[in-house]
Amino acid sequence: MPRSCVVLVFFLSFFFHLDITTRSGLKKVHTNFNVIYNRIDNAYQKNMGNYKIRGGIVGIFAKMCVDSILRNKLFEKGVLLF
């Protein structure tokens, strides 16, 4: 991943108050998944013309997929496709 994408994912994670770099942070995302997902999805929908923001959000989802439970929840929401 290019450095600019890493910085953007970090910034968006900070903006959404997410810690997706630690196991304890991912557990907090488990607990509040629906609220967090809705905030991220709303930002994605509001920025359809901004490929950088949308790419950063995809990067957040990719980092969330490290955790199998979060990956399954994203799959259930239709974010991930087989």
NUTI-950884 format. One line per 5 residues: number of its first residue (from 1); their letters; for each residue x, y, z of N, C-alpha, C. Coordinates in nm, 3 decimals, decimal comma. Atoms other than C-alpha are relative to their C-alpha. Example, Ala and Ser with C-alpha at 12.3 -4.5 7.8 and 13.67 -1.06 7.14 Angstrom:
% NUTI-950884
1	as	0,089/-0,119/0,000/1,230/-0,450/0,780/0,090/0,120/0,000; -0,082/-0,119/-0,006/1,367/-0,106/0,714/-0,077/0,109/0,073 .
This chain:
% NUTI-950884
1	mprsc	0,085/-0,117/0,000/0,000/0,000/0,000/0,090/0,124/0,000; -0,081/-0,123/0,003/0,146/0,341/-0,093/-0,010/0,077/0,131; -0,006/-0,073/-0,126/0,248/0,563/0,195/-0,117/0,097/0,016; 0,111/-0,095/-0,011/-0,020/0,821/0,114/-0,130/-0,071/0,040; 0,119/0,077/-0,039/-0,287/0,549/0,147/0,005/-0,038/0,147 .
6	vvlvf	-0,016/0,036/-0,141/-0,148/0,439/0,482/-0,033/0,120/0,088; 0,027/-0,122/-0,076/-0,161/0,798/0,607/-0,149/0,032/-0,002; 0,143/-0,027/0,011/-0,516/0,840/0,479/-0,082/-0,096/0,086; 0,070/0,098/-0,085/-0,634/0,519/0,650/0,020/0,037/0,147; -0,027/-0,043/-0,137/-0,466/0,637/0,971/-0,085/0,121/0,037 .
11	flsff	0,077/-0,121/-0,026/-0,633/0,979/0,946/-0,149/-0,031/0,013; 0,142/0,033/-0,006/-0,977/0,835/0,873/-0,032/-0,084/0,124; 0,019/0,078/-0,122/-0,938/0,585/1,158/-0,008/0,094/0,121; 0,002/-0,099/-0,108/-0,862/0,878/1,389/-0,132/0,078/-0,005; 0,123/-0,076/0,018/-1,160/1,072/1,248/-0,121/-0,079/0,050 .
16	fhldi	0,111/0,085/-0,043/-1,394/0,777/1,313/0,019/-0,057/0,141; -0,032/0,046/-0,135/-1,236/0,715/1,658/0,016/-0,152/0,005; -0,023/0,144/0,010/-1,121/0,366/1,557/0,144/-0,033/0,033; -0,133/0,059/-0,017/-0,826/0,167/1,680/-0,006/-0,137/-0,065; 0,003/0,127/0,072/-0,791/-0,104/1,419/0,139/-0,062/-0,011 .
21	ttrsg	-0,137/0,052/0,004/-0,425/-0,169/1,487/0,030/-0,095/0,115; -0,024/0,087/-0,115/-0,460/-0,355/1,817/-0,119/-0,094/0,019; 0,104/0,098/-0,029/-0,658/-0,656/1,931/-0,110/0,062/0,087; 0,101/-0,063/-0,087/-0,829/-0,454/2,205/-0,083/0,103/-0,078; 0,073/-0,095/0,084/-0,924/-0,188/1,950/-0,102/-0,069/-0,089 .
26	lkkvh	0,093/0,076/0,083/-1,079/-0,447/1,722/-0,116/-0,054/0,081; 0,109/0,047/-0,087/-1,278/-0,584/2,016/-0,101/0,112/0,026; 0,091/-0,113/-0,018/-1,422/-0,236/2,070/-0,087/0,020/-0,125; 0,077/-0,009/0,125/-1,526/-0,234/1,704/-0,108/-0,109/-0,001; 0,100/0,108/-0,011/-1,701/-0,572/1,764/-0,121/0,050/0,077 .
31	tnfnv	0,105/-0,042/-0,092/-1,901/-0,419/2,047/-0,093/0,103/-0,063; 0,077/-0,110/0,059/-2,015/-0,114/1,849/-0,005/-0,009/-0,151; -0,014/0,016/0,145/-2,005/-0,259/1,499/-0,105/0,075/-0,080; 0,105/-0,063/0,080/-2,342/-0,136/1,374/0,011/0,152/-0,002; -0,015/-0,146/-0,007/-2,288/0,221/1,493/0,120/0,045/-0,084 .
36	iynri	-0,122/-0,035/0,072/-1,934/0,231/1,353/-0,020/-0,020/-0,150; 0,023/0,027/0,142/-2,036/0,071/1,024/-0,088/0,108/-0,062; 0,091/-0,103/0,054/-2,321/0,320/0,977/0,071/0,134/-0,019; -0,076/-0,126/0,016/-2,088/0,618/1,037/0,091/-0,008/-0,122; -0,093/0,016/0,113/-1,834/0,482/0,788/-0,077/-0,005/-0,132 .
41	dnayq	0,080/0,011/0,122/-2,101/0,391/0,532/-0,059/0,134/-0,040; 0,052/-0,134/0,031/-2,259/0,737/0,558/0,107/0,088/-0,062; -0,110/-0,078/0,057/-1,921/0,897/0,493/0,031/-0,047/-0,141; -0,025/0,055/0,133/-1,868/0,665/0,197/-0,105/0,051/-0,099; 0,110/-0,043/0,088/-2,209/0,753/0,049/0,006/0,150/-0,028 .
46	knmgn	-0,007/-0,145/0,019/-2,156/1,128/0,100/0,120/0,043/-0,083; -0,122/-0,034/0,073/-1,818/1,116/-0,076/0,017/-0,084/-0,126; -0,005/0,083/0,120/-1,907/0,925/-0,392/0,094/0,056/-0,107; -0,088/-0,061/0,098/-1,707/1,172/-0,600/0,144/0,012/0,044; -0,135/-0,015/-0,054/-1,398/1,163/-0,380/0,064/-0,139/0,015 .
51	ykirg	-0,057/0,134/0,000/-1,201/0,851/-0,467/0,104/-0,019/0,110; -0,099/0,014/-0,108/-0,937/0,924/-0,201/-0,069/-0,040/0,131; 0,074/0,034/-0,122/-1,188/0,919/0,085/-0,056/-0,141/-0,011; 0,056/0,134/0,019/-1,361/0,614/-0,059/0,109/-0,107/0,008; -0,112/0,095/-0,008/-1,025/0,439/-0,101/0,049/-0,018/0,142 .
56	givgi	-0,040/0,009/-0,140/-0,934/0,520/0,258/-0,098/-0,083/0,082; 0,102/0,080/-0,069/-1,261/0,371/0,377/0,014/-0,147/-0,036; -0,026/0,139/0,041/-1,192/0,057/0,174/0,122/-0,053/0,076; -0,117/0,039/-0,077/-0,853/0,049/0,348/-0,035/-0,034/0,144; 0,047/0,030/-0,137/-1,027/0,062/0,688/-0,069/-0,136/0,001 .
61	fakmc	0,068/0,129/0,007/-1,251/-0,226/0,585/0,102/-0,113/-0,017; -0,103/0,102/0,019/-0,944/-0,419/0,469/0,071/-0,031/0,132; -0,065/0,023/-0,130/-0,777/-0,370/0,807/-0,095/-0,070/0,097; 0,097/0,067/-0,086/-1,096/-0,479/0,980/-0,009/-0,149/-0,035; 0,010/0,139/0,044/-1,088/-0,802/0,777/0,107/-0,090/0,061 .
66	vdsil	-0,099/0,080/-0,070/-0,782/-0,915/0,973/-0,068/-0,083/0,108; 0,077/0,070/-0,103/-1,033/-1,012/1,241/-0,113/-0,078/-0,069; 0,098/0,084/0,070/-1,251/-1,303/1,126/-0,144/0,038/0,033; 0,136/-0,039/-0,038/-1,558/-1,187/1,320/-0,041/0,127/-0,075; 0,031/-0,124/0,073/-1,542/-0,838/1,169/-0,012/-0,026/-0,149 .
71	rnklf	0,008/0,036/0,142/-1,477/-0,988/0,825/-0,138/-0,059/-0,030; 0,131/0,061/0,021/-1,794/-1,196/0,859/-0,112/0,103/0,009; 0,101/-0,106/-0,013/-1,994/-0,892/0,974/-0,001/0,089/-0,125; -0,007/-0,080/0,123/-1,870/-0,692/0,673/-0,059/-0,077/-0,117; 0,058/0,084/0,104/-1,963/-0,983/0,449/-0,153/0,002/0,009 .
76	ekgvl	0,144/-0,005/-0,020/-2,314/-0,986/0,599/-0,061/0,132/-0,043; 0,047/-0,133/0,041/-2,346/-0,612/0,530/0,010/0,020/-0,152; -0,013/-0,011/0,146/-2,258/-0,675/0,164/0,122/0,077/-0,045; -0,121/-0,073/0,035/-1,925/-0,493/0,176/0,095/-0,091/-0,078; -0,089/0,098/0,063/-1,734/-0,808/0,077/-0,083/-0,094/-0,087 .
81	lf	0,067/0,093/0,092/-1,828/-1,030/-0,213/0,087/-0,122/-0,021; -0,075/0,123/0,031/-1,730/-1,386/-0,288/0,057/0,008/-0,137 .
